[in-house]
Amino acid sequence: MHVVIAGGHGKIALRLERLLSARGDSVIGLVRNQDHLDEVADTGAQAVLCDLEQASVSFVADTLDRADTVVFAAGAGPGSGAARKDTVDRAAAVLLADASVAAGVRRYLLVSSMGVDRADDPDLDEVFAAYLRAKKAAEDELRTKDLDWAVLRPGSLTDEQGTGLVRLAPSVAPGSISRDDVASVLLGLLDLPELGGITAELVGGSTPIPEALATL
């Protein structure tokens, strides 16, 4: 399998790159900061400079040449303002989708977030609300594309060691999930291309990941 991951230096992406590389898959991690190239390469992935806030659809489509699947795991990150939530979490995700269509890549996995329907809650921080709106808009636009897409909405992310036990369904109660387990679920989704057109929420639980994926 040849997989291209946007946000290749992100905490989830680095974990997924290691998992894919360890089993012999070909992986490209797209990064916007040259300082991150070596860390991505250390996972066994090929690191490619590509700033999705600046790149053209044609440039990204060339990068996707021969890819079987793309994964959007990028994000503006903590400390960024509302404007970059839109340019990264929405616009970059849509750009990658358009490039996938142009390159003939059918499979697209979007790492979104639980709570995207809560963006108008008056108790939410303004920037976090902008983040949720951007994620929801990215989901909505992705669903209009001629792609075999899947949307994964993790709960609150932690750096705890993964357990391999989750709750995964179209809707689950709020909770947290380790980045290890998010990466493992993404790996499982990559191996199930028939799971297209699904939106699933993910938190820690008691069901082994293969069994949870089978229920989808």
Backbone torsions as a table, in degrees:
resi	resn	phi	psi	omega
1	MET	NA	139.7	177.2
2	HIS	-114.3	115.9	-172.5
3	VAL	-120.5	135.1	173.8
4	VAL	-112.6	127.8	-175.7
5	ILE	-116.3	117.9	173.7
6	ALA	-81.9	139.0	-172.4
7	GLY	79.1	41.2	-170.4
8	GLY	-63.0	-16.8	178.9
9	HIS	-97.8	2.0	179.1
10	GLY	-68.8	161.1	-175.1
11	LYS	-64.2	-38.5	176.9
12	ILE	-71.9	-43.1	-177.4
13	ALA	-61.0	-44.1	179.6
14	LEU	-59.7	-39.9	178.3
15	ARG	-65.7	-44.1	-179.7
16	LEU	-65.7	-38.9	178.0
17	GLU	-60.7	-40.9	178.7
18	ARG	-64.3	-43.2	-179.7
19	LEU	-62.5	-44.9	-179.0
20	LEU	-67.4	-45.9	-178.6
21	SER	-63.6	-37.6	-176.9
22	ALA	-63.3	-28.0	-179.7
23	ARG	-100.3	6.4	171.6
24	GLY	96.1	8.1	176.1
25	ASP	-75.9	158.0	177.2
26	SER	-93.7	128.1	-173.6
27	VAL	-132.0	136.2	169.5
28	ILE	-117.3	129.7	174.4
29	GLY	-107.9	119.1	178.9
30	LEU	-85.4	127.3	-179.9
31	VAL	-132.6	152.1	-180.0
32	ARG	-101.6	-11.5	-176.2
33	ASN	-113.5	119.8	-178.5
34	GLN	-58.5	-28.7	-179.7
35	ASP	-64.9	-15.0	-176.5
36	HIS	-96.9	-2.5	-175.1
37	LEU	-60.6	-45.4	-175.8
38	ASP	-65.5	-39.2	-178.1
39	GLU	-66.5	-37.6	175.6
40	VAL	-67.1	-43.4	179.6
41	ALA	-61.0	-31.4	179.9
42	ASP	-64.0	-20.4	178.1
43	THR	-79.1	-11.6	-174.1
44	GLY	100.2	-4.6	177.9
45	ALA	-85.8	160.7	170.7
46	GLN	-89.0	125.4	179.8
47	ALA	-93.1	131.6	-179.0
48	VAL	-128.8	129.8	176.7
49	LEU	-72.4	122.5	178.8
50	CYS	-161.0	109.0	178.2
51	ASP	-91.1	104.5	-175.1
52	LEU	-70.0	-10.2	173.3
53	GLU	-81.8	-14.1	-176.6
54	GLN	-121.6	-24.0	-171.3
55	ALA	-71.4	155.6	175.0
56	SER	-88.8	161.4	176.6
57	VAL	-60.0	-42.1	-177.4
58	SER	-65.3	-38.8	178.4
59	PHE	-63.2	-46.3	-179.0
60	VAL	-66.6	-39.5	178.5
61	ALA	-59.0	-39.1	176.7
62	ASP	-62.3	-37.1	179.1
63	THR	-67.0	-27.5	-177.9
64	LEU	-86.5	3.7	-178.0
65	ASP	-53.7	126.3	178.3
66	ARG	73.2	5.8	177.2
67	ALA	-70.3	144.9	173.1
68	ASP	-90.6	-32.2	-173.9
69	THR	-149.5	147.4	168.8
70	VAL	-118.5	148.3	176.8
71	VAL	-125.7	124.7	175.0
72	PHE	-97.0	105.7	179.3
73	ALA	-123.1	22.0	-179.0
74	ALA	-84.5	162.7	176.4
75	GLY	-166.1	152.3	179.6
76	ALA	-65.8	-27.5	173.9
77	GLY	86.1	165.9	179.5
78	PRO	-63.9	144.8	-179.8
79	GLY	91.1	-12.1	177.3
80	SER	-84.5	153.4	-179.4
81	GLY	-89.2	-179.0	-176.5
82	ALA	-60.9	-35.5	-177.1
83	ALA	-61.8	-42.2	-178.8
84	ARG	-76.3	-20.9	171.7
85	LYS	-60.7	-38.6	179.9
86	ASP	-74.4	-45.0	-174.5
87	THR	-71.1	-26.7	179.1
88	VAL	-99.7	-60.4	-171.0
89	ASP	-68.9	-24.0	174.8
90	ARG	-106.8	-64.6	-170.0
91	ALA	-62.4	-41.2	179.9
92	ALA	-66.6	-36.5	177.3
93	ALA	-64.2	-40.2	179.0
94	VAL	-69.3	-40.8	176.8
95	LEU	-57.9	-44.4	179.0
96	LEU	-63.1	-36.8	177.4
97	ALA	-65.4	-44.5	178.7
98	ASP	-63.1	-39.7	177.5
99	ALA	-66.0	-36.1	178.0
100	SER	-63.3	-44.2	177.0
101	VAL	-60.5	-45.8	-178.6
102	ALA	-63.4	-34.5	-177.7
103	ALA	-87.4	-6.8	-178.9
104	GLY	77.7	22.9	177.0
105	VAL	-89.5	119.2	-173.2
106	ARG	-83.5	-38.2	-168.9
107	ARG	-91.7	129.8	-177.7
108	TYR	-140.1	119.6	175.4
109	LEU	-106.9	126.8	179.0
110	LEU	-110.1	122.0	172.2
111	VAL	-86.1	110.4	-177.6
112	SER	-107.9	-137.1	-178.3
113	SER	-157.0	144.6	168.4
114	MET	-64.2	153.1	175.0
115	GLY	87.6	10.3	-175.9
116	VAL	-64.5	-19.9	178.6
117	ASP	-87.4	3.6	-177.9
118	ARG	-103.9	11.9	-172.4
119	ALA	-60.8	-25.4	-178.4
120	ASP	-92.2	7.6	176.9
121	ASP	-64.6	120.5	-176.0
122	PRO	-64.9	-16.0	-179.8
123	ASP	-83.8	-7.0	-177.4
124	LEU	-81.0	145.7	170.8
125	ASP	-58.7	141.4	-174.9
126	GLU	-59.2	-42.3	-178.2
127	VAL	-70.2	-40.0	178.3
128	PHE	-65.5	-37.3	176.2
129	ALA	-62.1	-40.1	177.9
130	ALA	-63.5	-37.9	177.0
131	TYR	-61.4	-46.6	-179.7
132	LEU	-64.8	-39.8	177.6
133	ARG	-62.4	-41.2	-179.3
134	ALA	-64.7	-42.8	178.6
135	LYS	-63.8	-42.5	179.7
136	LYS	-65.0	-41.4	178.9
137	ALA	-64.1	-39.5	177.5
138	ALA	-61.9	-43.7	177.2
139	GLU	-59.1	-48.3	-176.2
140	ASP	-61.6	-42.2	-179.8
141	GLU	-70.9	-36.9	178.6
142	LEU	-60.4	-38.1	-177.8
143	ARG	-66.3	-15.3	178.5
144	THR	-89.2	-7.4	-175.1
145	LYS	-87.9	152.3	177.4
146	ASP	-83.1	73.1	-176.8
147	LEU	-138.9	156.5	171.3
148	ASP	-90.1	79.4	-172.0
149	TRP	-91.2	157.6	170.3
150	ALA	-144.4	139.3	-178.9
151	VAL	-114.3	125.4	176.7
152	LEU	-111.9	124.1	-178.8
153	ARG	-112.1	91.6	177.3
154	PRO	-72.4	157.8	171.4
155	GLY	-80.7	-156.6	179.9
156	SER	-61.5	129.3	-172.8
157	LEU	-89.1	140.0	177.0
158	THR	-128.4	164.0	175.7
159	ASP	-101.5	16.8	176.6
160	GLU	-67.6	156.8	178.1
161	GLN	-63.1	138.4	179.9
162	GLY	-66.8	149.4	178.2
163	THR	-106.8	-18.0	-174.8
164	GLY	77.3	7.4	-179.2
165	LEU	-117.7	127.2	-171.0
166	VAL	-143.2	170.3	161.8
167	ARG	-116.8	123.4	-174.9
168	LEU	-138.6	115.8	-176.5
169	ALA	-164.9	168.6	177.1
170	PRO	-56.2	-29.0	177.0
171	SER	-149.3	129.2	176.9
172	VAL	-135.0	162.1	177.0
173	ALA	-67.3	148.9	-179.8
174	PRO	-57.3	149.6	179.4
175	GLY	-178.3	-169.6	-179.5
176	SER	-114.1	166.1	-179.6
177	ILE	-153.3	139.5	178.0
178	SER	-74.8	148.3	176.6
179	ARG	-63.0	-31.5	174.8
180	ASP	-55.6	-47.5	-176.7
181	ASP	-72.2	-32.6	174.7
182	VAL	-61.4	-45.4	179.3
183	ALA	-62.0	-39.4	179.6
184	SER	-66.8	-37.1	176.8
185	VAL	-67.8	-41.1	176.2
186	LEU	-60.3	-41.3	177.3
187	LEU	-59.3	-43.6	178.4
188	GLY	-64.0	-39.4	177.9
189	LEU	-64.7	-37.0	177.8
190	LEU	-60.8	-30.6	-179.5
191	ASP	-85.9	0.3	-178.5
192	LEU	-126.2	68.0	-176.9
193	PRO	-62.4	-17.3	177.6
194	GLU	-70.9	-14.4	178.3
195	LEU	-85.0	70.4	176.9
196	GLY	-103.7	152.5	177.8
197	GLY	70.9	29.4	-180.0
198	ILE	-114.3	150.8	171.6
199	THR	-126.9	123.5	-175.1
200	ALA	-133.7	140.1	175.2
201	GLU	-97.5	150.5	-171.0
202	LEU	-140.3	125.7	172.1
203	VAL	-140.9	171.0	175.2
204	GLY	-64.5	150.7	-177.7
205	GLY	-164.1	-144.6	-175.2
206	SER	-126.2	3.7	-177.0
207	THR	-101.2	127.1	176.2
208	PRO	-56.7	143.5	-174.2
209	ILE	-55.5	-45.6	179.5
210	PRO	-59.4	-39.1	178.7
211	GLU	-68.4	-39.6	178.8
212	ALA	-64.2	-40.9	177.7
213	LEU	-64.9	-37.2	-179.5
214	ALA	-62.7	-30.8	-179.0
215	THR	-71.8	-18.0	178.8
216	LEU	-75.6	NA	NA
